[in-house]
Amino acid sequence: MASEKVKLLGYWASPFALKVHWALKLKGIEYEYQEEDLSNKSPLLLQYNPVHKKIPVLVHNGKPIAESLVILEYIEETWKHNPLLPEDPYERAKARFWAKFVDDKCVPGIFGTFAKVGVEQQKIAKEARENLKILEDELGKKHFFGDAKIGFMDVTSAWIICWAQIVEEVVDIRLIDAEEMPSLVSWFQNVLEAAPILKECTPPKDKLLEHNKGFHEMLVASAPS
């Protein structure tokens, strides 16, 4: 393992890069990190992800893997120690199902609430709240989706809570109600407190908030009137 070369191409404010950082940290894998300028993408990024030209990209012994969920599956299959997925096949399938649910239903709702305005924004926010409530019901009274410890679903998806709260502050629309979704409200913080090593690569919320305020101002300014 010592001879293996692992490199991650990412961007500090990207939640998709963050989940890869988290997986590598929890697995105890040493890796080199390259910060990308998304307005001036490096030749390396364009070489390793010519299809989507997006971060994150994991490069393992010169072989690139793109798309965050695919990368996490690769990490889990390549480094068997400190498993993120449970042993039971049914529980593994459940973890994958809910990770895909978040990516397909919750993430577009949160990002859509951030990016849209008016009636369309309100419609997307309503759908986002409905899907987040489904997630709350599945989490129940557990600290983690991995039950007793941090697992695959926690790594792939706990970040949405922090980002949803940032979106709420930026656009002044409530997505996660503390009374209706108490488990979701504390989920992200539960993960950080259970694994302090993850805090090292998790951007401070106030820094993310300022960044996203600026990004939102640019979106609004460029939107057709």
N, C-alpha and C positions, 0 to 999 in steps of 0.2 A: 504493500500500500504506500510505503514511503516514496517509491519511485513514481507514483502516479502524479500527473499534473492536472489540476482542476482549476478552472477559471470561470468567473461569473461576470458577464457584461450586464450592467444594470443602470438604474437611475435612482437617485436617493429618495425621490418622492413617489416612486412607483410601488403600489401595493403588490403588484405581480412579481416584481423583483424581491420584495420583502419576504414573500412566502418561501422563495428559494433560499434566501439567507437563513430563514428560520430552520428549514429542513437540514441544511448543511451544518448549522450550529448544533442542532439536537443530535445529529449523527456523529458529531465530533470530527468532521472532515475538514482538513486544512485546505484552503483555497485562496487564490489570488482574486482580487476584485478590481474591475475596471469600470470607472464611472463614465457614462456616456453623456454627451451633449446632444439632446434630441433634436436640436435645431441644426446641428452639424454632425451628423452621424459618422462614426469612425469607419475607415476602410475595413477594419476587422469585423465590425457589426454587419456591414453590407456583404462581406464575404461569407460570414457564418450564417446569416439569416437572409438570403437573397429573395426569398418568397415574400415574407411579411415586412422585413427590414425593421423589426421591433425588438425591444428588450422585453424580458430577459432572455439571454442565451447562456447556456452552460456548455463549456468546452472541456471535455474529458479526454486527456491524451490526444488532443488535436481533433477530436470528433465533436461537432456541435449538435446540441439538442435545443430546440426552440419550443415555445409555448409553456407557460408555467405549470399547468397540470401535468403535461407530458413530462416535463423536467422532474417533477416530484415523483412520478411513477418510476422514472429512470433511476433516481437516487435511491428509492426504496428497493428496487430490484438489484441494483449494483452493489450497494453496501447493506448487507443483511443485519448488521448489528444495530442496536437501539431501534427496533422496528416501529414504524409509525402506524402501519396497518395491523389490525388484530389477526390472530392465527386462524380463527374460525372463518370459513369461506363466506358464510352468510353475513357476518359482521363486516367483512371486508367489502362485500358488495354494497352494504348499507352505507358505509363510509364514502364509497365512490359515488353512490347515488346522491347523497346530500351535498357533496362537494360540487357535483354537476348542477344540482338544483340552485345552489348559491350563484354559480357562474352564469347560469342560463336565466334565472329569474330575479335574484336579489341585486346582483351587480348592475345590470342594465337599468333597474329601477332607481338605484341610488345615483348612478352617473347621469341618468336622464333627468332626474329632478334637479341636478346641478346645472345641466346644459340647456334645458328648455325654459320657456317662459309661458305665462298665461294659462289658458285652458289646458293645453297639452301638458304643461308641467304639473298641474293639479291632478290630471288623470294618471300620469305616470307615478306621482307620489302616492296616490291612493292604492295603486297596484303594488307598489313597493311595500307599503305598510301591511297589506294583506299577505304578501309572501314572507315578510319578516315575522309576522305573527305565526305563520306555519312553522317557521324555523324555531321560534320561541317554544311552541308546543312540543316539538321534537326534542329540544334541549332539556325541557322540563326543569327539575330542580338540581340537575347535575352541574358541576363546575365546568366540565369539559364534555365535548362530544365523545372523546375517548374514554369517558366515564371516570375511572380512577386516576388516569394520567393523560397528558397531552398526546393526542393522536393525529392521524392524517387529516381529518376534517377540521380540527383546530388549527393546524398549520396552514391549510389551504384557505380558510375562510374567516377566522376570528378578526382579521384586519377590517372587515366590512363595518364593524361596530364603530371603530375610531373614525373611519372615513364617512360613515353616515352622520355621525355627530358633527363632523366638520362641515358637511353639506348643510345640515340644519342651521348652523351658525351663519353660513355664507348667504343662504337664500331665504332664511327665516321660515322654513317649513318643517314641521315635526314629522319625523320618520319612525323613531323608536320611542314609544310611550313608556315611561318608567313604571307605571302602574300595570299596564297590560303586558309588558315585556321585561320584567325585572331580571330574568336570567340572562337575556341578551345584553342588557345594560352593563352587567358586570363580567361578561364572558371574556372580552379582550383583556381586561385588567387581570382576570384570573390566570390567563395564560402567561402574561408577563411576570406575575408574582410567583408562579410555580416554576418558571425557568428564567432566572435573572440573566442568564447568558443571552437571551433574546433581546433584552433591553439595549445591548451594545449596538445592535444593527437596526433598531427601531427609531425612526426620526421622532423628535419631540413633537407633541401635538401642536404647540403654539407655532412652531416653525412650519409645520404642514398647513396650519390654518392661514398664516400669512401668505404662503406660496399659493394656496388655492383661491384666496381672495383676489390676488393679482391675476391669476389665470381666468377666474370668472369675469373679472372686469374686461379682459381682452375678448372673451367669448361674447359678452353682451355688446361690446362696441362693434364687433364684426358681424353681429347678427343682422339679417335684413329687417328693415323697419316696416 
